[in-house]
Amino acid sequence: MTRQIAGDLTLPDAGNDLAGMAQVKVSVDMEIAKADQRQVDGGHTPWQLDPVAVALTFVNLKVSPEGITGDPKIPEKSFKLTANNGAEAIVEVTGGPIEKVYLERLVRRDETGIWSVVGYDPR
């Protein structure tokens, strides 16, 4: 039935371990991730549904750990989504100390789930 409705639909492949390719693993506190998911479900911080926005925030907080004020040091045009299977994603960064960011939907693995950074490759 799904193929009749959307013949080109690609479902997440649980056997694909994109995040496992990361050189540096990032530990995720699942209680915080669940709280963030509840915030998004309540209409707050919808940018967490966008893997590029999550990667941009992560990388810029690495560059400016005191916080992001004004325009980020590494602009959005430096970020490109290069893989996304619906449950995992990779964002490449053309500037700064990080080359790739690996993300995963840990709380909910559908389009309503937030993205969490689970790893990265330093430049």
N, C-alpha and C positions, 0 to 999 in steps of 0.2 A: 504494500500500500504506500509506504513512504516513497519508493522509487516512482510511483505513478504521480504523486504530488510534486515531488522535487527530484527529477532524474539526476541532477548534478550535485545533489547533497552529499557532502562528505562528513561522515560521523567520526567522532574522536576514535583514534586507534590506541587502545590501552597498551598495546605492545610497543608503541613508539615511545622511547624514553629520551625525549629531547633534553630535558633537564639534566639527565645523567651525563651529558657531554660537557657540562660546565667544569672549568678548571678549579674554580673556588665555589664551594657550596655555601649557601646562606641558610642558617637555621631560622625556621619560622615558628613563632609562638602561636599555636593553634587557637588559644583562647583569645588572643588579640585579633587574629584573622577572623574568628567567628564574630567578635564584637564589631569589626570593620564591616563584615557582611551585613550585620543587622543595621548598621548606620546607612549603608547603601540601600537596603530594602526599605528603609524609612525615608528615602529620598535625599539623603545627604551624601556628599563626596562621590557623585556618580563617575568621576574620572577613574575610579578604581576598576571600572568595567572595561577600560581601554588599556591594553598591554603597553602601548607606546607611552601613554601618560604615566603609567606606573613606573616604567623604565626611566623616563625623563626625571621623575621625582627621585628615584633611587640614585641615579648617577649624579644628579646635582647635589644631593645631600652628601654624597661621598666627597665631592669637590668643596662644598660649603657646609660642613657638619653643624655649624651654628644656625643653619636654616636658610631658606631661600627667601630673599626679599627683592621685590622688583622682578626684572627679567632674569631667568636662569642663566648662569654662566655658559652652559652648553645648551644652545637653542634647540627648539623642537625640530628644525630642519636637519639637524645632525642625527636624528633617530629614524630608523627604517625597520618596519616589521618584515622579517624575512621568512618566518615560518609560523604557522598557526594551525593546529589540528583541532581547535575548539576546546581542548583541555590543557595544552601546553603551547608555548610560543617562544620565539627567539626574536629579539630586537637588536639590530646592529647599530653601533654608535660610531660616527666618523671622527669625533673629537673627544679629547679628555682622556682620563686614565683607564677607562673601561671600553673594551672593543665590542663585547656581546653581553646581553642580559638575557637570562633564561627565566621564564615565568611559568606559573602553573595555577590553574584554578583548583585550589585545595579544599575549599569549603563546599562549593557547589559546582559541578562540572558541566554546566550548561550556560547559555548566554546571559543568565542572571547572576552568575558567579563572579566574584571579584578575582583579580589577578594578584598573585603574590610572587615576589622575586625569590627564586630558589637557588640561583647561582649566577656567576658571571665569569667572563674571561678578561683578565687585565690586558692592557695594551703592552 
